[in-house]
Amino acid sequence: MTATATPASTRGSATLAHSPPPRRTTSGETADAALQQCIVAALRAMIDHVELYVVETTTSDSGVSVMLEHDNVRCVLVVSAQVPRHTLSPRELQIARLVADGATNRAIASSLDISPWTVSTHMRRIFAKLDVSSRAEMVAQFFGV
């Protein structure tokens, strides 16, 4: 599949030439399957476009983003500048998710069957790894909220 570029809009998106419309659904094919095929075809065309042409990116403190469009399918890709999630241990990830859900240290300790002291230790390690000083800052930085 070959994609040809048209002039990019002022919003920083890359618009690709239209491909043939998705084939009509048959009796054995549902509308959801046809939609999925349309999306997959559009994503493939977007990948081809990115491989062949320079795309316009937007840079911010939170990362780099690019918006691609093809056949009424718009895709915004964001490469986050945040700390990779794999730097936290599985238990630290579990605790960070509970904090993001609004759980207190005592509630986390109770649900994980560990002591509040252990939760505090995990929290100190999470704060150090993410270089934050509050629960809200941790959630905002780690989960992009």
Helices and strands as residue ranges (DSSP letters): E 13-15, H 31-52, E 58-60, E 63-70, E 73-80, G 85-87, H 90-100, H 105-112, H 116-130, H 135-143
